[in-house]
Amino acid sequence: MIRLPGDQQRLGELAAAELTYADSGATRDRLPPGYRPASRDARLGVGRAVFDRAVDGLLSWAMHRGAGLAVTASEPTAAVGAVVVLRWGIRPLGFLAPCRVVYRVDEPDRRGFAYGTLPGHPVRGEEAFVVRIGPDGEVRFAITAFSRPASLAARLGGPAGRRVQEIVTDRYVRALQQIAK
């Protein structure tokens, strides 16, 4: 994991920060009102090997890197409490998206995690990523999220900000499809 100067201090500060929304864990059950919901479900392939590759790629942050994001994380895998700062774009430009893993899904046929936004993220809310394998061996990847603008730029961006989120979601799906092959 590449960490740039100052990243360790930044991760430590974020570890102590509060989430920027009140509904931690809500992507498990019912999305809260007052947020824009988003979801995606995509086929990754068939078989336990596809499932295992997808889970490894998801939990190791490889999906995020494969989607074109720079990743700085406090842990090598998405563990509860891990802090991750995602960057889309080139330093010093681009968007920073600090998050904390709020829960993990660790079932034999379902694996994944959700992270919630921390101060400095352009939106506030939560996003869950779950890989599952069905009784027929089909492997699927689900993304469930809720968000609303947190920064002035996100509020002013309106539809453009939502389009950026859609683009990143598309990239997540494509990256995990490649990893799972």
Z-matrix of the N, CA and C atoms (Angstrom, degrees):
N
C 1 1.442
C 2 1.521 1 108.21
N 3 1.297 2 118.17 1 126.41
C 4 1.456 3 122.14 2 179.98
C 5 1.518 4 108.58 3 -87.93
N 6 1.316 5 114.06 4 127.98
C 7 1.461 6 119.66 5 175.93
C 8 1.506 7 108.21 6 -123.04
N 9 1.286 8 117.13 7 128.97
C 10 1.450 9 122.30 8 -179.82
C 11 1.518 10 110.05 9 -88.73
N 12 1.345 11 118.21 10 160.37
C 13 1.464 12 120.27 11 179.52
C 14 1.526 13 110.81 12 -52.46
N 15 1.317 14 115.82 13 134.41
C 16 1.457 15 120.93 14 179.98
C 17 1.514 16 113.74 15 90.85
N 18 1.337 17 117.61 16 -14.65
C 19 1.469 18 120.15 17 -177.76
C 20 1.525 19 111.88 18 -64.09
N 21 1.347 20 117.42 19 -41.73
C 22 1.459 21 120.37 20 -179.16
C 23 1.523 22 110.77 21 -60.43
N 24 1.328 23 116.03 22 -44.50
C 25 1.469 24 119.74 23 179.26
C 26 1.522 25 109.72 24 -63.69
N 27 1.319 26 117.48 25 -43.82
C 28 1.462 27 121.86 26 179.95
C 29 1.536 28 110.44 27 -61.29
N 30 1.329 29 117.36 28 -43.38
C 31 1.462 30 120.24 29 179.34
C 32 1.528 31 110.39 30 -63.43
N 33 1.329 32 117.04 31 -39.18
C 34 1.461 33 120.72 32 178.10
C 35 1.515 34 112.33 33 -63.89
N 36 1.329 35 116.27 34 -41.77
C 37 1.464 36 120.41 35 177.39
C 38 1.525 37 110.69 36 -63.46
N 39 1.320 38 116.34 37 -42.41
C 40 1.463 39 120.36 38 -179.15
C 41 1.521 40 112.03 39 -69.31
N 42 1.328 41 117.47 40 -31.06
C 43 1.468 42 120.54 41 178.82
C 44 1.524 43 110.90 42 -61.25
N 45 1.327 44 116.31 43 -30.63
C 46 1.465 45 120.82 44 -179.49
C 47 1.527 46 112.59 45 -90.05
N 48 1.324 47 117.42 46 -9.19
C 49 1.468 48 121.32 47 -175.90
C 50 1.529 49 111.27 48 -77.11
N 51 1.313 50 115.20 49 152.78
C 52 1.468 51 121.74 50 174.76
C 53 1.527 52 109.19 51 -81.73
N 54 1.328 53 116.27 52 150.91
C 55 1.457 54 120.55 53 171.42
C 56 1.527 55 108.47 54 -61.41
N 57 1.314 56 117.15 55 154.72
C 58 1.464 57 120.92 56 -176.76
C 59 1.527 58 113.34 57 -92.92
N 60 1.320 59 116.78 58 15.19
C 61 1.466 60 121.69 59 179.35
C 62 1.523 61 107.35 60 -147.13
N 63 1.315 62 116.45 61 162.12
C 64 1.469 63 120.85 62 -172.75
C 65 1.525 64 114.49 63 -97.54
N 66 1.298 65 118.82 64 -8.10
C 67 1.463 66 121.22 65 -169.22
C 68 1.525 67 113.03 66 -106.33
N 69 1.320 68 117.52 67 48.19
C 70 1.461 69 121.99 68 -178.08
C 71 1.529 70 110.95 69 -56.91
N 72 1.321 71 115.00 70 129.32
C 73 1.460 72 120.96 71 179.21
C 74 1.511 73 114.88 72 89.71
N 75 1.317 74 117.89 73 -0.67
C 76 1.468 75 120.84 74 -174.76
C 77 1.528 76 113.47 75 -67.01
N 78 1.340 77 119.04 76 -17.56
C 79 1.466 78 119.07 77 177.49
C 80 1.524 79 111.80 78 -70.90
N 81 1.337 80 117.91 79 -9.88
C 82 1.475 81 121.20 80 176.41
C 83 1.525 82 111.16 81 -71.36
N 84 1.329 83 116.89 82 -39.47
C 85 1.461 84 120.95 83 -168.50
C 86 1.523 85 113.17 84 -122.84
N 87 1.311 86 114.74 85 -82.73
C 88 1.458 87 121.34 86 -173.79
C 89 1.523 88 109.01 87 -125.31
N 90 1.325 89 116.09 88 126.13
C 91 1.460 90 120.21 89 -179.13
C 92 1.523 91 109.43 90 -71.54
N 93 1.328 92 117.29 91 140.36
C 94 1.465 93 120.22 92 -176.08
C 95 1.529 94 112.51 93 -75.48
N 96 1.321 95 116.78 94 154.04
C 97 1.471 96 119.73 95 176.15
C 98 1.531 97 110.04 96 -71.45
N 99 1.321 98 114.93 97 159.56
C 100 1.454 99 120.26 98 176.63
C 101 1.519 100 114.32 99 89.18
N 102 1.320 101 116.62 100 3.46
C 103 1.460 102 122.02 101 179.43
C 104 1.523 103 109.07 102 -124.30
N 105 1.322 104 116.16 103 159.06
C 106 1.459 105 121.31 104 174.56
C 107 1.526 106 107.61 105 -87.77
N 108 1.339 107 117.49 106 117.71
C 109 1.464 108 119.32 107 178.34
C 110 1.527 109 110.73 108 -80.44
N 111 1.316 110 115.19 109 154.86
C 112 1.467 111 121.09 110 174.65
C 113 1.519 112 107.68 111 -148.82
N 114 1.320 113 116.08 112 144.51
C 115 1.459 114 119.35 113 175.77
C 116 1.517 115 109.45 114 -152.52
N 117 1.302 116 114.36 115 154.28
C 118 1.456 117 121.60 116 177.34
C 119 1.514 118 106.98 117 -149.68
N 120 1.301 119 116.48 118 143.27
C 121 1.463 120 121.76 119 176.00
C 122 1.522 121 106.33 120 -136.75
N 123 1.330 122 116.84 121 125.98
C 124 1.462 123 120.61 122 -175.08
C 125 1.527 124 110.47 123 -136.36
N 126 1.293 125 115.16 124 146.94
C 127 1.474 126 122.12 125 176.83
C 128 1.521 127 108.75 126 -80.76
N 129 1.346 128 116.14 127 135.70
C 130 1.455 129 121.11 128 177.81
C 131 1.521 130 112.40 129 -107.83
N 132 1.324 131 117.53 130 -24.15
C 133 1.457 132 120.71 131 -177.77
C 134 1.512 133 110.83 132 148.25
N 135 1.322 134 115.63 133 -156.95
C 136 1.460 135 121.49 134 -177.34
C 137 1.524 136 109.20 135 -135.27
N 138 1.331 137 115.52 136 136.85
C 139 1.457 138 120.82 137 171.33
C 140 1.514 139 114.61 138 111.58
N 141 1.318 140 114.29 139 155.79
C 142 1.475 141 121.42 140 -178.37
C 143 1.533 142 111.26 141 -63.13
N 144 1.333 143 118.70 142 -34.65
C 145 1.472 144 120.18 143 179.07
C 146 1.527 145 110.74 144 -64.65
N 147 1.322 146 117.68 145 -39.40
C 148 1.470 147 121.71 146 176.61
C 149 1.530 148 109.30 147 -63.28
N 150 1.315 149 116.31 148 -45.07
C 151 1.465 150 121.79 149 177.90
C 152 1.527 151 110.46 150 -57.75
N 153 1.330 152 116.84 151 -49.83
C 154 1.466 153 120.75 152 -177.48
C 155 1.529 154 111.88 153 -62.47
N 156 1.332 155 117.79 154 -43.37
C 157 1.472 156 120.41 155 178.31
C 158 1.523 157 111.07 156 -63.14
N 159 1.333 158 116.11 157 -41.96
C 160 1.467 159 119.84 158 179.95
C 161 1.525 160 110.82 159 -64.03
N 162 1.318 161 116.98 160 -45.24
C 163 1.470 162 120.71 161 -179.96
C 164 1.525 163 110.22 162 -62.05
N 165 1.332 164 117.15 163 -45.48
C 166 1.462 165 119.98 164 179.25
C 167 1.530 166 110.97 165 -60.35
N 168 1.327 167 116.93 166 -43.34
C 169 1.463 168 120.82 167 179.63
C 170 1.514 169 113.11 168 -66.18
N 171 1.322 170 115.41 169 -35.75
C 172 1.463 171 120.04 170 178.98
C 173 1.525 172 110.81 171 -70.01
N 174 1.325 173 116.57 172 -52.47
C 175 1.461 174 120.12 173 -173.08
C 176 1.525 175 113.56 174 -72.21
N 177 1.333 176 117.99 175 -21.02
C 178 1.467 177 121.42 176 -179.09
C 179 1.530 178 113.22 177 -92.55
N 180 1.312 179 117.95 178 7.88
C 181 1.465 180 124.26 179 -178.32
C 182 1.535 181 112.34 180 72.84
N 183 1.345 182 118.66 181 3.83
C 184 1.466 183 120.89 182 -179.62
C 185 1.522 184 111.64 183 -63.00
N 186 1.326 185 117.39 184 -34.80
C 187 1.464 186 119.95 185 177.93
C 188 1.530 187 109.97 186 -60.16
N 189 1.323 188 116.96 187 -44.37
C 190 1.462 189 120.87 188 -179.39
C 191 1.528 190 110.95 189 -63.67
N 192 1.333 191 116.05 190 -43.43
C 193 1.469 192 119.37 191 177.64
C 194 1.527 193 110.20 192 -64.46
N 195 1.327 194 116.82 193 -41.99
C 196 1.460 195 121.32 194 179.06
C 197 1.518 196 112.93 195 -63.88
N 198 1.331 197 115.74 196 -23.32
C 199 1.469 198 120.62 197 177.59
C 200 1.531 199 111.52 198 -83.84
N 201 1.331 200 116.65 199 0.64
C 202 1.463 201 120.09 200 176.94
C 203 1.518 202 114.55 201 93.93
N 204 1.330 203 117.45 202 12.79
C 205 1.457 204 120.81 203 179.00
C 206 1.519 205 110.07 204 -96.72
N 207 1.321 206 116.56 205 143.01
C 208 1.460 207 120.71 206 169.45
C 209 1.523 208 106.18 207 -81.82
N 210 1.316 209 116.18 208 137.46
C 211 1.462 210 121.55 209 -175.04
C 212 1.522 211 109.81 210 -122.34
N 213 1.320 212 116.70 211 126.01
C 214 1.453 213 122.95 212 168.69
C 215 1.516 214 105.78 213 -122.76
N 216 1.333 215 116.38 214 120.72
C 217 1.461 216 119.86 215 -174.44
C 218 1.522 217 110.80 216 -132.29
N 219 1.323 218 115.32 217 149.76
C 220 1.460 219 120.91 218 177.87
C 221 1.519 220 112.07 219 -76.30
N 222 1.323 221 117.76 220 -18.36
C 223 1.460 222 123.49 221 -179.31
C 224 1.529 223 108.63 222 -133.82
N 225 1.339 224 117.38 223 149.20
C 226 1.467 225 119.34 224 179.49
C 227 1.526 226 113.64 225 -69.97
N 228 1.339 227 116.15 226 -18.92
C 229 1.460 228 120.02 227 176.15
C 230 1.523 229 109.63 228 -130.25
N 231 1.308 230 115.08 229 163.44
C 232 1.467 231 121.78 230 -177.78
C 233 1.529 232 109.81 231 -76.12
N 234 1.325 233 115.84 232 84.93
C 235 1.460 234 122.67 233 177.69
C 236 1.523 235 108.75 234 -100.83
N 237 1.324 236 116.94 235 152.00
C 238 1.465 237 120.04 236 178.41
C 239 1.525 238 108.87 237 -56.44
N 240 1.331 239 114.99 238 129.48
C 241 1.460 240 121.55 239 -179.12
C 242 1.518 241 113.83 240 93.83
N 243 1.337 242 118.24 241 -14.50
C 244 1.468 243 120.66 242 178.85
C 245 1.527 244 109.33 243 -63.17
N 246 1.316 245 114.89 244 141.53
C 247 1.462 246 121.52 245 176.79
C 248 1.527 247 107.37 246 -106.31
N 249 1.317 248 115.68 247 135.61
C 250 1.456 249 121.21 248 177.09
C 251 1.523 250 108.24 249 -132.52
N 252 1.323 251 115.08 250 137.52
C 253 1.463 252 120.88 251 173.70
C 254 1.524 253 106.72 252 -115.49
N 255 1.304 254 115.44 253 117.38
C 256 1.455 255 122.44 254 179.28
C 257 1.519 256 108.44 255 -100.33
N 258 1.320 257 115.98 256 140.87
C 259 1.467 258 120.37 257 178.14
C 260 1.523 259 107.73 258 -127.67
N 261 1.328 260 114.07 259 127.57
C 262 1.461 261 120.09 260 173.87
C 263 1.509 262 106.37 261 -111.71
N 264 1.305 263 117.50 262 117.63
C 265 1.451 264 122.31 263 -176.13
C 266 1.520 265 110.31 264 111.04
N 267 1.315 266 115.33 265 179.84
C 268 1.467 267 122.30 266 -174.90
C 269 1.519 268 109.62 267 -101.67
N 270 1.359 269 115.74 268 139.14
C 271 1.469 270 120.31 269 175.60
C 272 1.504 271 108.80 270 -58.20
N 273 1.277 272 122.45 271 143.89
C 274 1.455 273 127.48 272 -5.51
C 275 1.527 274 112.73 273 -85.46
N 276 1.315 275 116.28 274 1.36
C 277 1.466 276 119.89 275 178.82
C 278 1.521 277 109.12 276 -84.44
N 279 1.269 278 116.02 277 177.03
C 280 1.454 279 120.32 278 177.41
C 281 1.517 280 111.59 279 102.85
N 282 1.307 281 113.83 280 179.62
C 283 1.463 282 121.15 281 -178.39
C 284 1.514 283 109.56 282 -108.98
N 285 1.316 284 116.27 283 134.81
C 286 1.461 285 121.74 284 171.48
C 287 1.515 286 108.04 285 -99.73
N 288 1.319 287 115.45 286 139.58
C 289 1.464 288 120.35 287 -179.14
C 290 1.531 289 108.86 288 -134.34
N 291 1.330 290 118.01 289 86.30
C 292 1.463 291 120.29 290 176.91
C 293 1.522 292 111.69 291 -77.97
N 294 1.349 293 116.05 292 135.57
C 295 1.458 294 122.08 293 -178.02
C 296 1.528 295 109.99 294 -142.95
N 297 1.327 296 114.85 295 162.11
C 298 1.469 297 121.71 296 173.02
C 299 1.524 298 108.39 297 -128.00
N 300 1.325 299 116.01 298 136.68
C 301 1.465 300 120.75 299 176.78
C 302 1.521 301 107.81 300 -69.43
N 303 1.339 302 116.40 301 122.23
C 304 1.467 303 121.13 302 -175.59
C 305 1.532 304 112.67 303 -102.31
N 306 1.325 305 117.65 304 -22.14
C 307 1.466 306 120.00 305 172.47
C 308 1.515 307 109.81 306 -161.81
N 309 1.347 308 114.31 307 160.61
C 310 1.457 309 122.53 308 175.43
C 311 1.520 310 108.67 309 -120.68
N 312 1.304 311 115.96 310 150.66
C 313 1.457 312 123.30 311 171.56
C 314 1.527 313 105.59 312 -110.76
N 315 1.320 314 116.64 313 115.89
C 316 1.467 315 121.56 314 -177.98
C 317 1.524 316 109.73 315 -130.95
N 318 1.322 317 116.03 316 72.75
C 319 1.456 318 122.58 317 177.26
C 320 1.526 319 107.57 318 -114.21
N 321 1.313 320 118.01 319 158.54
C 322 1.472 321 119.22 320 -177.47
C 323 1.538 322 113.76 321 -55.68
N 324 1.323 323 117.20 322 -37.14
C 325 1.462 324 120.23 323 -176.40
C 326 1.533 325 113.53 324 -113.26
N 327 1.323 326 117.45 325 8.78
C 328 1.480 327 123.04 326 177.72
C 329 1.514 328 107.89 327 -145.16
N 330 1.352 329 115.32 328 126.18
C 331 1.458 330 119.61 329 178.85
C 332 1.521 331 108.21 330 -140.51
N 333 1.311 332 115.84 331 145.23
C 334 1.454 333 119.59 332 177.01
C 335 1.503 334 111.67 333 165.39
N 336 1.317 335 115.42 334 -160.84
C 337 1.456 336 121.45 335 -178.23
C 338 1.523 337 109.79 336 -162.67
N 339 1.320 338 114.12 337 169.65
C 340 1.471 339 120.87 338 172.11
C 341 1.512 340 107.76 339 -132.37
N 342 1.325 341 114.90 340 145.10
C 343 1.451 342 118.26 341 171.79
C 344 1.513 343 109.80 342 -125.13
N 345 1.342 344 112.97 343 152.59
C 346 1.455 345 120.77 344 179.36
C 347 1.510 346 109.93 345 -114.95
N 348 1.308 347 115.34 346 156.85
C 349 1.454 348 120.86 347 -175.44
C 350 1.529 349 112.26 348 -77.39
N 351 1.327 350 113.25 349 147.05
C 352 1.463 351 123.11 350 177.55
C 353 1.529 352 109.00 351 -117.17
N 354 1.336 353 118.09 352 167.52
C 355 1.469 354 120.17 353 178.72
C 356 1.531 355 111.50 354 -53.24
N 357 1.327 356 115.38 355 135.96
C 358 1.453 357 122.07 356 -178.43
C 359 1.517 358 113.33 357 102.97
N 360 1.325 359 117.30 358 -14.95
C 361 1.468 360 121.20 359 176.69
C 362 1.527 361 107.69 360 -75.35
N 363 1.339 362 118.50 361 139.23
C 364 1.470 363 119.51 362 -178.45
C 365 1.523 364 114.43 363 -66.72
N 366 1.334 365 117.55 364 -20.20
C 367 1.462 366 120.66 365 175.85
C 368 1.517 367 108.49 366 -124.84
N 369 1.335 368 115.80 367 169.40
C 370 1.462 369 120.33 368 172.38
C 371 1.519 370 107.45 369 -121.68
N 372 1.322 371 115.02 370 137.96
C 373 1.453 372 119.51 371 -179.19
C 374 1.512 373 111.49 372 152.90
N 375 1.320 374 115.29 373 -157.42
C 376 1.463 375 121.19 374 -172.11
C 377 1.520 376 109.80 375 -143.51
N 378 1.326 377 115.47 376 150.40
C 379 1.459 378 121.05 377 178.44
C 380 1.523 379 108.15 378 -138.61
N 381 1.326 380 116.01 379 131.00
C 382 1.464 381 122.24 380 179.82
C 383 1.523 382 109.13 381 -115.24
N 384 1.333 383 114.92 382 143.19
C 385 1.462 384 123.53 383 179.83
C 386 1.525 385 107.25 384 -128.10
N 387 1.326 386 117.74 385 117.98
C 388 1.464 387 120.59 386 -177.22
C 389 1.529 388 109.86 387 -133.70
N 390 1.328 389 115.06 388 128.57
C 391 1.464 390 122.46 389 174.02
C 392 1.529 391 106.73 390 -102.97
N 393 1.328 392 116.61 391 134.06
C 394 1.460 393 119.80 392 179.97
C 395 1.523 394 109.86 393 -136.82
N 396 1.320 395 114.39 394 152.22
C 397 1.461 396 120.84 395 176.03
C 398 1.521 397 107.76 396 -121.32
N 399 1.314 398 115.86 397 130.15
C 400 1.461 399 121.04 398 -178.41
C 401 1.521 400 111.52 399 -86.89
N 402 1.337 401 116.24 400 172.37
C 403 1.472 402 121.09 401 179.09
C 404 1.533 403 112.46 402 -59.94
N 405 1.331 404 116.47 403 -26.31
C 406 1.469 405 120.87 404 178.84
C 407 1.527 406 112.27 405 -85.99
N 408 1.344 407 117.23 406 0.02
C 409 1.459 408 121.56 407 179.47
C 410 1.510 409 114.73 408 90.28
N 411 1.352 410 117.55 409 -4.30
C 412 1.466 411 119.45 410 179.20
C 413 1.529 412 109.63 411 -69.22
N 414 1.334 413 115.84 412 133.35
C 415 1.459 414 122.42 413 -179.49
C 416 1.522 415 108.38 414 -106.67
N 417 1.330 416 114.85 415 128.47
C 418 1.466 417 120.97 416 -178.73
C 419 1.519 418 109.58 417 -127.84
N 420 1.315 419 114.57 418 156.09
C 421 1.456 420 122.68 419 -178.53
C 422 1.523 421 107.87 420 -125.73
N 423 1.328 422 116.25 421 123.17
C 424 1.465 423 121.24 422 -179.57
C 425 1.518 424 110.07 423 -116.37
N 426 1.314 425 114.99 424 136.72
C 427 1.459 426 122.78 425 172.78
C 428 1.522 427 106.44 426 -119.69
N 429 1.320 428 116.14 427 128.65
C 430 1.456 429 122.30 428 177.31
C 431 1.519 430 107.29 429 -129.79
N 432 1.331 431 116.63 430 132.33
C 433 1.464 432 119.19 431 -176.57
C 434 1.520 433 110.87 432 -148.51
N 435 1.315 434 114.30 433 159.37
C 436 1.461 435 121.73 434 167.60
C 437 1.522 436 107.02 435 -142.03
N 438 1.326 437 115.16 436 141.61
C 439 1.467 438 118.53 437 -178.16
C 440 1.521 439 110.79 438 -158.77
N 441 1.312 440 113.18 439 163.57
C 442 1.460 441 121.86 440 169.35
C 443 1.518 442 106.62 441 -150.60
N 444 1.331 443 117.96 442 156.91
C 445 1.462 444 120.24 443 -176.83
C 446 1.534 445 111.49 444 -59.27
N 447 1.340 446 114.43 445 142.42
C 448 1.461 447 120.37 446 176.52
C 449 1.520 448 111.33 447 -116.85
N 450 1.320 449 116.88 448 -26.17
C 451 1.462 450 120.73 449 -177.39
C 452 1.526 451 109.92 450 -109.12
N 453 1.307 452 114.69 451 161.61
C 454 1.462 453 120.30 452 176.86
C 455 1.522 454 109.94 453 -60.22
N 456 1.326 455 116.72 454 -42.98
C 457 1.469 456 120.11 455 179.85
C 458 1.525 457 110.96 456 -60.22
N 459 1.327 458 116.96 457 -41.07
C 460 1.475 459 119.79 458 179.35
C 461 1.519 460 110.90 459 -67.51
N 462 1.325 461 116.92 460 -38.76
C 463 1.470 462 119.73 461 178.72
C 464 1.515 463 110.63 462 -66.71
N 465 1.335 464 116.16 463 -43.76
C 466 1.463 465 119.64 464 -179.63
C 467 1.528 466 111.55 465 -69.68
N 468 1.337 467 116.18 466 -29.11
C 469 1.460 468 120.83 467 -178.33
C 470 1.516 469 113.42 468 -69.70
N 471 1.346 470 116.35 469 -29.73
C 472 1.464 471 121.41 470 177.83
C 473 1.512 472 113.10 471 46.29
N 474 1.339 473 117.38 472 -117.50
C 475 1.464 474 121.27 473 -177.45
C 476 1.537 475 113.01 474 -60.00
N 477 1.329 476 117.83 475 -31.84
C 478 1.469 477 119.93 476 179.13
C 479 1.527 478 110.09 477 -65.36
N 480 1.318 479 117.58 478 -38.85
C 481 1.460 480 121.29 479 177.53
C 482 1.517 481 111.82 480 -64.07
N 483 1.326 482 115.49 481 -40.73
C 484 1.469 483 118.80 482 177.50
C 485 1.525 484 110.40 483 -65.65
N 486 1.320 485 116.26 484 -36.08
C 487 1.472 486 119.89 485 178.64
C 488 1.532 487 110.80 486 -65.95
N 489 1.333 488 117.13 487 -38.14
C 490 1.463 489 120.50 488 176.29
C 491 1.527 490 109.73 489 -60.66
N 492 1.336 491 117.10 490 -43.96
C 493 1.465 492 120.18 491 177.90
C 494 1.528 493 110.98 492 -60.76
N 495 1.317 494 117.97 493 -40.51
C 496 1.468 495 121.20 494 178.68
C 497 1.529 496 111.10 495 -64.72
N 498 1.322 497 116.23 496 -40.60
C 499 1.468 498 120.68 497 178.95
C 500 1.523 499 110.38 498 -63.19
N 501 1.323 500 116.90 499 -45.01
C 502 1.470 501 120.43 500 179.52
C 503 1.524 502 109.87 501 -63.87
N 504 1.325 503 118.13 502 -41.77
C 505 1.466 504 121.18 503 177.51
C 506 1.523 505 110.78 504 -60.89
N 507 1.322 506 117.45 505 -44.01
C 508 1.469 507 120.82 506 176.75
C 509 1.527 508 110.56 507 -58.70
N 510 1.320 509 116.29 508 -41.45
C 511 1.465 510 120.56 509 179.62
C 512 1.529 511 111.33 510 -66.11
N 513 1.331 512 116.86 511 -38.85
C 514 1.471 513 119.70 512 176.47
C 515 1.523 514 110.18 513 -58.74
N 516 1.313 515 116.38 514 -47.63
C 517 1.467 516 120.60 515 -178.00
C 518 1.522 517 109.82 516 -61.89
N 519 1.318 518 117.58 517 -48.89
C 520 1.470 519 120.09 518 -179.09
C 521 1.531 520 111.31 519 -61.88
N 522 1.323 521 116.85 520 -41.63
C 523 1.462 522 120.15 521 -179.33
C 524 1.526 523 110.52 522 -63.31
N 525 1.334 524 117.90 523 -44.34
C 526 1.459 525 118.95 524 -178.83
C 527 1.521 526 111.32 525 -70.88
N 528 1.320 527 117.69 526 -32.06
C 529 1.468 528 119.66 527 174.56
C 530 1.527 529 110.82 528 -61.90
N 531 1.336 530 116.95 529 -40.55
C 532 1.469 531 120.98 530 177.45
C 533 1.530 532 111.73 531 -66.61
N 534 1.310 533 116.09 532 -43.86
C 535 1.472 534 120.86 533 -179.75
C 536 1.521 535 110.68 534 -62.94
N 537 1.321 536 117.44 535 -39.30
C 538 1.462 537 122.19 536 -173.93
C 539 1.532 538 114.01 537 -75.98
N 540 1.320 539 117.41 538 -17.11
C 541 1.476 540 120.88 539 -176.38
C 542 1.510 541 112.28 540 -53.74
